[in-house]
Amino acid sequence: MYRTPETPEVRVPRLVGLMAVDARETARAQGLFLNAPDRPDFLRTVVDHVVRQYPQPGAEVPRDSIVYVWFDFGAGEGGGGVREPRLTRPPTGGLQRELDEPGDPYAVSPV
């Protein structure tokens, strides 16, 4: 286990963008604990990415403090969504073909 020098205060590392497992290890290396209010199963969370943290990176806090991290944006804070307008038709260009109109499958052809 990595142990940092015993100082009364440590700087909070930047955890935003890290996967959950990496965020836990980074915080532990600084002598901090993580808490995720939006994830009751935080210890089993591995590949989700941190989108927000408190206190902010660079803040000095006492050793063994708790840093809160979130993995989902809250209501009205952004997150997923369409970033550009989408057209409802296929892009122009390339080969285009025209299909025949469907006819009566039971029509009798003249002999």
C-alpha positions in Angstrom: 0.0 0.0 0.0 1.3 3.4 -1.0 1.8 5.8 2.0 2.2 9.5 1.6 4.3 11.6 4.0 2.5 12.5 7.2 1.4 16.1 6.7 -1.6 17.7 8.2 -3.1 18.8 4.9 -3.1 17.4 1.4 -4.1 18.7 -2.0 -7.2 17.2 -3.6 -6.2 15.6 -7.0 -8.2 16.0 -10.2 -10.5 13.0 -10.4 -12.9 14.2 -13.1 -12.5 12.0 -16.2 -11.0 9.1 -14.3 -12.6 5.7 -14.1 -14.0 4.8 -10.7 -11.2 2.3 -9.9 -8.5 4.9 -10.8 -10.2 7.6 -8.9 -10.2 5.4 -5.7 -6.5 4.6 -6.1 -5.6 8.2 -6.8 -7.5 9.4 -3.7 -6.0 6.6 -1.5 -2.5 7.6 -2.6 -3.1 11.1 -1.4 -4.6 9.9 1.9 -8.2 10.7 1.1 -11.4 8.8 1.0 -14.1 8.8 -1.7 -17.8 8.9 -1.4 -20.3 8.7 -4.3 -23.8 9.9 -3.3 -25.3 8.8 -6.6 -23.9 5.2 -6.4 -24.8 3.0 -3.4 -22.7 0.2 -5.0 -19.6 2.5 -5.3 -17.1 -0.1 -4.2 -18.2 -2.4 -7.1 -18.2 0.5 -9.7 -15.2 0.1 -12.0 -15.4 1.6 -15.4 -17.8 4.5 -14.9 -16.2 7.9 -15.3 -16.2 10.7 -12.7 -18.1 13.8 -14.0 -18.0 16.0 -10.9 -16.1 16.2 -7.6 -16.2 18.2 -4.4 -13.9 19.8 -3.1 -12.4 21.0 -6.3 -9.0 19.9 -7.5 -6.1 21.7 -5.8 -8.0 22.5 -2.6 -6.1 21.8 0.6 -8.0 19.5 3.0 -7.0 17.6 6.1 -5.6 14.2 5.6 -8.3 11.4 5.8 -11.0 13.8 4.4 -13.8 12.6 2.2 -14.0 13.7 -1.4 -17.4 13.4 -3.0 -17.6 12.3 -6.6 -20.5 11.9 -9.0 -20.8 9.7 -12.1 -24.0 11.1 -13.6 -24.9 14.7 -14.3 -27.8 16.0 -12.3 -31.0 17.4 -13.8 -30.3 20.4 -16.0 -26.5 20.0 -15.8 -25.8 18.6 -19.2 -24.9 15.0 -20.0 -26.0 13.1 -23.0 -27.9 14.5 -25.9 -27.7 15.3 -29.6 -24.8 17.7 -30.2 -25.6 18.5 -33.9 -28.7 18.6 -36.0 -29.6 15.2 -37.5 -31.2 14.9 -40.9 -34.0 12.4 -41.4 -32.8 11.4 -44.8 -29.7 9.6 -45.9 -26.8 11.7 -47.0 -26.7 12.9 -50.6 -24.2 11.5 -53.1 -23.2 8.0 -54.0 -25.2 5.6 -56.1 -28.9 6.0 -55.8 -31.4 3.5 -57.2 -35.1 3.6 -57.7 -37.2 0.7 -56.8 -40.2 -0.4 -58.9 -43.5 0.2 -57.4 -44.8 -3.0 -55.9 -47.6 -4.6 -57.9 -50.2 -7.2 -57.2 -48.4 -10.4 -56.4 -51.4 -12.4 -57.6 -51.8 -10.7 -61.0 -52.0 -13.0 -64.0 -49.7 -12.2 -66.8 -51.0 -12.6 -70.4 -49.9 -15.8 -72.1 
